[in-house]
Amino acid sequence: MSYVDLIIKYLSGDLSQEEATSFEKELESNDALKEAFEEQSAAYELIRDQLQKRDQNAFKAKLKEAMGHVVPIKTYRKEGFRTWWYIPPAVACSLAILLIILLRPPGNERVLARYYHPTKDPVVLAYYQPTRGESEPGIIQYRQGNYLESKKLLSERLAQDKDNKLILLFYLLSAMELDRQQLVMELINTEEPAPTDMLDQSISWYSTLALIKSDSREAALEKLHPLTEQEGPYQNDAIKLEKVLLK
């Protein structure tokens, strides 16, 4: 891995803890790496500051300033020829990579990996225990990881009791595990008021994640926003997730 690639990964937080520690030790003793790091980190900071301000005109000017500071621009003049400007390709490439890293929105898989954890969700866990779910075979099957059977049993229960929120929640969760969440979303009211009941909030939260899983981010934002204003177990994560989706 080149110094440029390594430095970008370090600045972007893509190195493991062990790799980052090794990099920092190498930085203390390697003069060439230290010089390259100073150049790349200066460009990185300048670009990041401008991205945060979201001012495109100022950003372009700052980018030129960054390149002027960290890249010595050499001129070569020969008689009878125009002046040629030379920018080292490695630095230009690193700036382009930095822009891609900083501007790209997080993918759906990364969002789900961060926010989809039903087995650690206190609301789900409250109904996940044997004492709560022992009367519902579909929930038992979900707890055992038999998602297809769980979905089948819960679908039958919903046909008998379509207003049962607990069954709807676990039906949605089992469908998400099978990547069949779109069918379940048809059963969920997308225009409901801000949810106040814990089960309603849980259904709204996982409906949002189901929409993200289905690559429907605009609909997910609409579904998510009421949770950002409603006090409850999902409010903090909802606020963070909304910021991620708005990037």
Secondary structure, 3 states (H helix, E strand, C coil): CCHHHHHHHHHCCCCCHHHHHHHHHHHHHCHHHHHHHHHHHHHHHHHHHHHHHCCHHHHHHHHHHHHHHHCCCEEECCCCCCCEEECCHHHHHHHHHHHHHHHCCCCHHHHHHHHCCHHHCHHHHHCCCHHHHCCCHHHHHHHCCCHHHHHHHHHHHHHHCCCCHHHHHHHHHHHHHCCCHHHHHCCCCCCCCCCCCHHHHHHHHHHHHHHHHCCCHHHHHHHHHHHHHCCCCCHHHHHHHHHHHCC
